[in-house]
Amino acid sequence: MPDRADAPGWVRPVLTGDLASGTVHDLVLWPDPRLRMRCEPAGYLSSPELRQLAADLLATMYAAGGRGLAAPQIGVSRRIFVMDAGWKEGAPDPLVMTDPEILVRSPVTEAAIEGCLSIPDRPVEVVRPVSIGIAWYDLDGLYQLEQLDGAAARIAQHEADHLDGRLIVND
């Protein structure tokens, strides 16, 4: 898989600790049926397994030039995704969400064109809430709760859809 992170304006963040040890994986591409499966909880993985999976997801996401990546996109049917809404704008802030749950969706929606690393060269207009309340466990097992708006909300919803086997295309 080519590393697109050297494109103008893209600054790959420097990851530290266990998250720096990720391996880039091949992406699972549509219409592979694994992308339509509901994933199993990630909390059943051991801490080292979970940290390695998160590192692999981040390495693969950055190498592919994405802003989010869910475990089924590398062939792992677990409820974990990574995202970094600002790295392409020079404000990297990687986030790992284990067993996420969207608790609240804004009644205000917005249509936007979305791409998907598992469905290359096929952007689709998708209507999504402009903000969400989302809860998840971090890599230390601590419960997190946050409101996401704009691009971050859109990315999190896209990746959460992957965990439930929903894609931006119908096949």
Summary of the structure (lengths in Angstrom):
residues: 171
radius of gyration: 14.9
end to end distance: 25.0
largest distance: 40.0
contacts: 523
relative contact order: 0.19
helix: 30%
strand: 31%
